């Protein structure tokens, strides 16, 4: 793997006291050159205090204490800002619950050598989920089919949260204007990277259901994703129509001008025939 520069793995936490030590230990073993930022949303279970003890023992671990739970998107945006200010070259999104396996990160980093963003994909060939019931799998697959249909995003797993970014592409994005929180945040970031001219690659991953703790998924997060993708899709379709209209007019305009009768020369008698 070529030198990608300084790597920062951002791990948002809210009530992950049972998981955070194990996942960071696995990450430090799998990708020793990576540094870790735990972005804790003032977890009432003491996750922040555990993170502080980890940081005191390991100089590659940092903690960003946030005042309250504001959603996954807000935590990652805070982490991006923290990392960009300190000159990191690669910024990684990774869950604290073990669903994103650190041991798969080297393959994702390898793919980043030829891309601006890499997504760990559950729904491409070679990807899979473990310990999900059929209802949840159908819901996730259906959400990604919906996104592909309404937004024309050329990715298999737009809602997936195991994502790597080059710092250069993040600097081309107006991060202050990103307001989405849950699944919609991941879709929005993918959309913005593509609109900024970035290359998005996908690598198949095995996604494992959390072993302990409670999932943060809710009906409001799903609703947000459906509404925002519909709006973004309509905007994209409108832009495509405008581009097509402009291209069509450029092709038709010469024909119209050719068919239009030439203006009479000054002083010439009008034809009576």
Secondary structure, 3 states (H helix, E strand, C coil): CCCCCCEEEEEEECCCCCCHHHHHHHHHHHCCCCEEEEEECCCCCCHHHHHHHHHHHCCCEEEEECCCCCCHHHHHHHHHHHHHHCCCCEEEECCCCCCCCHHHHHHHHHHHCCCCEEEEECCCCCCEEECCCHHHHHHHHHHHHHHHHHHCCCCCCCCCCCEEEEHHHHHCCCHHHCCCCCHHHHHHHHHHHHHCCCCEEEEECEEECCCCCCCCCCHHHHHHHHHHHHHHHHHHHHHHHHHHHHHHHHHHHHHHHHHCCCCCCCCCCCCCC
